[in-house]
Amino acid sequence: MNINQEAYNKFEQLPQMPYNIITSLIQNNENVWKLINYNSPDALQLPNLTQEQKAKLIWNGQEDSEDYRVFMQPVTDDAFTTMCSQIRVFPIVIIPTNRTLGIISFGIEILSHVKINQLNNYQTRILTLLQEVISTLNGTYINGIGQLFFDKSASYDNSAKLNLFNNRNYCGYTLIMSNRAV
């Protein structure tokens, strides 16, 4: 049996998907950017960032990654000595459901130095970031990705788990959200 080569999913949009998720957060949620940019407990009461300020927080392979807060990979080679918050977006599981369809699950790591985690509204930075990311992305159509979802019945991988990073200095969540790749 000779099946046409074009009938297979090539996952050609895969390399651009993490950036498209970040772009959706840039366009649709000011609080996420305030929480990763401002280290003070009153971060949510501070001014919104401009598009240029948000873009300057995204690491794009520069030699020193310490000045950046948003990454498209799970780790960086540099040790972080600055108390800060970060978001990392990357494909974590790719499951081909058949030759033309698949499910791509994205890890979205949300982390903060423990000394800046508490906000002045009796909430934590990481839990507020987690809720803001879920409410912004869940069910949202994202260019080049399709609809992103947080639904255990649609993908067993979907979850949010608390993690410790850098021994005990950083804590946060690994959120796993998925899409149907066509």
Secondary structure, 3 states (H helix, E strand, C coil): CCCCHHHCCCCCCHHHHHHHHHHHHHHHCHHHHHHHHCCCCCHHHCCCCCHHHHHCCECCCCCCCCCCCEECCCCCCCCCCCCCEEEEEEEEEEEECCCCCEEEEEEEEEEEEHHHCECCCCCEHHHHHHHHHHHHHCCCEECCCEEEECCCCCCCCCEEEEEEECCCCEEEEEEEEEEEEC
